[in-house]
Amino acid sequence: MSFATLNLEAGFPTVDDARRRLLGEMQSARARGVRVIKVIHGWGSSGEGGKLGAAIRKSLRLRVKEGKASLVLPGERFSSDTNEGRELVQRHPNLRNDRDYNRANPGITLVELAL
């Protein structure tokens, strides 16, 4: 298995709870051989983004700095119109079939786990 989905939005967790769950899932996914996780964090009812999405994206960028992730791709850029979107799908062709590919969904973020 090289791709998994993690719905952090379910159950309306606090930012801290969602962050803990994300870190645990990243560790578990790596152990299972998963290379890419699509993180569903929602966008917020205001239409301007929510606290959860911003915090999760920040946490994922820190994982890149730590060497635990190699790429963080916001859903808005998960597209054949972006270099990083095309390159990610080239490395993981099964992502081409994901329902959010080419949808510019700000409520998701993809993370490619480091080897």
Helices and strands as residue ranges (DSSP letters): E 3-7, H 15-32, E 36-40, H 51-66, E 69-74, G 75-77, H 83-91, G 93-97, E 108-113
